[in-house]
Amino acid sequence: MVLALALTLFIATSNKTFLIVNQDVIPSFAVGSVAPVTLYFFGVVVVMAIVLFFSPLKWLKYVFKVLFTLMFAWGVLVVTDLSSPSYLTYALATAAGIVWFFWARIWLHDILLLFALAAAGLVFGFMFSPWAFMIFMLIIAVYDLLAVRFGFMVWMADKFSETTTLPAFIFPKQMKDWKLKLETVRFNELKEKDSAEREHAILGGGDIGFPLMFSVAVFFKYDLTAAVVVGVFALAGLISAFLIQIWWLKGKPMPALPPIAFLSLIGFLIATRF
């Protein structure tokens, strides 16, 4: 989260003038837009669940792999565009996508996901007002809590891993396993094994991406200091989720977004009211 926040706020600062100049042609969402955006989000979740449940994996894995390739290439494109010539930016983005498609390793997946989330944090964070995104994130936090509680999130993660794609960070227990192919990772062990026996841990991309977007929204509405304060409190929320998982849940899956969203709200109120 520290690396993602630093990278996101760096590209936000570097692109601030460009985005402000072009804000009239970029969609924006105020508090009144939360309902349709939320409905769109849950619509995507429902469609994704139906596709994962009914579609045969033999062709579905290629569809998702292409989508993730495009997402990772787009992330590299946005992040590198601020400091590189256009031809080099497009070359790096294309190379990143191709390498991930044919040679996906855990370490490469995590790095490219970091870039993609930083890019999404810039683009989508700029579109929202802070309060609109805060309300949206609190709603998604409740969904996250229920989805983990009733096993839906673990089922989704396992289905994605069967397609050799996963919108999450993967943390192997053994250092040597960082070099493993992405398709070797399966997450049915989250349900079947105790935490001490698991070979991998995962952190959902949304647990990083949502606070990044919120920090960017705060940055453009207020300033860099306020955005950093929000990011620090979001980090405290992530740490608290990890501690709760260890001490209270004894290694069971833990929804990280609820404490992240709650402490981000506290940080936002402190940064903007005092």
C-alpha positions in Angstrom: 0.0 0.0 0.0 2.9 2.4 0.7 4.4 1.8 -2.7 1.0 2.1 -4.4 0.1 5.3 -2.5 3.5 6.9 -3.3 3.3 6.0 -7.0 -0.4 7.1 -7.3 0.1 10.5 -5.7 3.3 11.0 -7.7 1.5 10.5 -11.0 -1.4 12.6 -9.7 0.9 15.5 -8.9 2.6 15.2 -12.2 -0.6 15.1 -14.2 -2.6 17.7 -12.1 -2.4 20.5 -14.5 -3.3 18.3 -17.5 -6.3 16.8 -15.7 -7.6 20.2 -14.4 -7.3 21.7 -17.9 -9.3 18.8 -19.4 -11.8 18.3 -16.6 -14.7 19.5 -18.7 -14.4 16.5 -21.0 -13.8 14.0 -18.1 -16.9 12.5 -16.4 -17.4 13.5 -12.8 -19.4 12.0 -10.0 -20.9 14.0 -7.1 -22.7 12.6 -4.1 -25.9 12.2 -6.1 -24.2 9.9 -8.5 -23.4 7.2 -5.8 -26.6 5.2 -6.4 -26.1 4.6 -10.2 -22.4 3.9 -9.7 -23.1 1.4 -6.9 -25.8 -0.3 -9.0 -23.3 -0.6 -11.9 -20.7 -2.1 -9.5 -23.0 -4.7 -8.2 -24.3 -5.4 -11.7 -20.7 -6.2 -12.8 -20.3 -8.5 -9.7 -23.5 -10.4 -10.6 -22.6 -10.8 -14.2 -19.0 -11.9 -13.3 -20.4 -14.5 -10.8 -22.8 -15.9 -13.4 -20.1 -16.1 -16.0 -17.7 -17.9 -13.6 -20.4 -20.3 -12.6 -21.8 -21.3 -15.9 -19.0 -20.8 -18.5 -16.5 -23.6 -19.3 -13.0 -22.8 -18.1 -11.4 -24.1 -21.3 -12.3 -20.9 -23.2 -13.1 -18.6 -20.3 -9.5 -18.5 -19.1 -8.3 -17.1 -22.4 -11.0 -14.3 -22.3 -9.9 -13.3 -18.8 -6.3 -13.5 -19.7 -6.7 -11.1 -22.6 -8.7 -8.7 -20.4 -6.0 -8.8 -17.7 -3.3 -8.4 -20.4 -5.0 -5.2 -21.6 -5.5 -4.0 -18.0 -1.8 -4.4 -17.1 -0.7 -2.8 -20.4 -3.0 0.1 -19.7 -1.6 0.5 -16.2 2.0 0.7 -17.5 0.9 3.1 -20.2 -0.7 5.5 -17.8 2.2 5.4 -15.2 5.0 5.7 -17.7 3.3 8.3 -19.9 4.3 11.2 -17.6 8.1 10.8 -18.0 8.7 8.9 -21.2 8.4 9.7 -24.9 5.2 8.3 -26.5 7.0 5.6 -28.5 8.7 4.3 -25.4 5.5 4.4 -23.3 3.6 2.3 -25.9 6.5 -0.1 -26.3 6.8 -0.6 -22.5 3.0 -1.2 -22.2 2.9 -3.6 -25.1 6.0 -5.5 -23.7 4.5 -5.7 -20.2 1.2 -7.1 -21.5 2.9 -9.7 -23.8 5.3 -10.9 -21.1 2.5 -11.3 -18.6 0.4 -13.2 -21.1 3.1 -15.7 -22.0 5.3 -15.7 -18.9 3.1 -14.8 -15.9 5.0 -15.2 -12.6 3.8 -14.2 -9.2 6.3 -11.4 -8.8 5.5 -10.0 -12.2 1.8 -10.2 -11.6 2.1 -8.2 -8.3 4.2 -5.5 -9.9 1.9 -5.1 -12.9 -1.2 -5.1 -10.6 0.4 -2.3 -8.6 0.8 -0.2 -11.8 -2.7 -0.9 -12.9 -4.2 0.1 -9.5 -2.1 3.3 -9.4 -3.4 4.1 -12.9 -7.0 3.4 -11.8 -6.5 5.4 -8.7 -5.5 8.4 -10.8 -8.2 8.1 -13.4 -11.2 7.2 -11.2 -10.1 9.1 -8.2 -10.2 12.3 -10.2 -13.7 11.6 -11.4 -15.2 11.5 -7.9 -15.8 14.1 -5.2 -14.3 12.9 -1.9 -17.7 12.5 -0.2 -19.2 10.6 -3.1 -16.3 8.1 -3.1 -16.4 7.8 0.7 -20.0 6.8 0.6 -19.4 4.4 -2.3 -16.4 2.8 -0.5 -18.4 2.3 2.8 -21.2 0.5 0.8 -18.6 -1.7 -0.9 -17.0 -2.3 2.6 -20.3 -3.8 3.8 -20.5 -5.9 0.7 -16.9 -7.1 1.3 -17.8 -8.1 4.9 -20.8 -10.1 3.8 -19.1 -11.6 0.8 -16.2 -12.9 2.9 -18.6 -14.0 5.7 -20.7 -16.2 3.4 -17.8 -17.5 1.3 -18.6 -15.7 -1.9 -15.3 -13.8 -2.0 -13.2 -17.0 -1.5 -15.3 -18.8 -4.2 -14.6 -15.9 -6.6 -10.9 -15.9 -5.9 -10.7 -19.7 -6.4 -12.6 -19.5 -9.7 -10.4 -16.7 -10.9 -7.3 -18.7 -10.0 -8.6 -21.6 -12.1 -8.6 -19.2 -15.1 -5.0 -18.4 -14.3 -6.0 -14.8 -13.5 -6.6 -13.1 -10.2 -7.4 -9.4 -9.4 -5.4 -9.7 -6.1 -1.9 -9.6 -4.8 -0.3 -12.9 -4.1 2.2 -13.4 -1.2 3.9 -16.8 -1.1 5.1 -18.1 2.2 8.5 -19.2 0.7 10.8 -16.7 -1.0 11.5 -19.2 -3.8 7.8 -19.4 -4.7 7.8 -15.8 -6.0 9.1 -17.3 -9.2 6.3 -19.7 -9.6 3.9 -19.6 -12.6 0.7 -17.9 -11.8 -1.3 -20.9 -12.9 0.2 -23.0 -10.1 -1.6 -20.9 -7.5 -4.9 -22.3 -6.3 -7.0 -20.8 -3.4 -9.3 -23.7 -2.4 -6.7 -24.1 0.4 -8.2 -21.0 2.0 -11.2 -23.1 2.8 -9.5 -26.5 3.3 -6.3 -25.7 5.2 -5.3 -23.9 8.4 -3.4 -20.7 8.0 -0.1 -22.4 9.1 -0.4 -24.9 6.2 -1.2 -22.5 3.4 1.4 -21.8 0.8 0.0 -18.4 -0.2 -1.8 -15.4 1.1 -3.9 -13.0 -1.0 -4.8 -9.4 -0.7 -7.7 -8.2 -2.9 -6.8 -5.5 -5.4 -9.8 -3.5 -4.2 -8.3 -3.3 -0.7 -5.5 -1.3 -2.3 -7.3 0.3 -5.2 -10.3 1.9 -3.3 -8.2 3.8 -0.8 -5.9 4.9 -3.7 -8.9 6.4 -5.5 -10.2 8.0 -2.4 -6.7 9.6 -1.7 -6.6 11.0 -5.2 -10.1 12.4 -4.9 -9.0 14.1 -1.7 -5.8 15.4 -3.4 -7.7 17.2 -6.2 -10.3 18.6 -3.8 -7.9 19.7 -1.1 -4.2 19.1 -1.2 -1.3 16.6 -1.0 -1.1 16.7 2.8 -4.8 15.7 3.2 -4.3 12.9 0.6 -1.3 11.6 2.5 -3.2 11.7 5.8 -6.0 9.6 4.3 -3.4 7.2 2.9 -1.8 6.8 6.3 -5.1 6.0 8.0 -5.9 3.6 5.2 -2.6 1.8 5.8 -3.5 1.7 9.5 -6.8 0.1 8.5 -5.0 -2.6 6.5 -2.7 -3.3 9.4 -5.6 -3.6 11.8 -7.3 -6.1 9.4 -4.1 -8.2 9.4 -3.9 -8.1 13.2 -7.6 -9.0 13.5 -7.1 -12.0 11.2 -4.1 -13.2 13.2 -5.4 -12.7 16.8 -9.2 -13.0 16.5 -10.0 -15.0 13.4 -7.0 -17.3 13.8 -6.1 -17.1 10.1 -9.6 -17.3 8.6 -10.3 -15.0 5.6 -10.7 -11.4 6.7 -12.5 -8.6 4.8 -9.8 -5.9 4.8 -12.0 -3.1 3.3 -14.2 -2.4 6.3 -11.4 -1.2 8.6 -9.7 0.5 5.7 -12.8 2.4 4.8 -13.6 3.3 8.4 -10.1 4.6 9.2 -9.9 6.4 5.9 -13.0 8.2 6.9 -11.4 9.2 10.2 -8.3 10.4 8.4 -10.4 12.4 5.9 -12.3 14.1 8.7 -9.1 14.9 10.6 -7.3 16.2 7.4 -10.2 18.4 6.3 -11.7 19.7 9.5 -8.7 20.4 11.8 
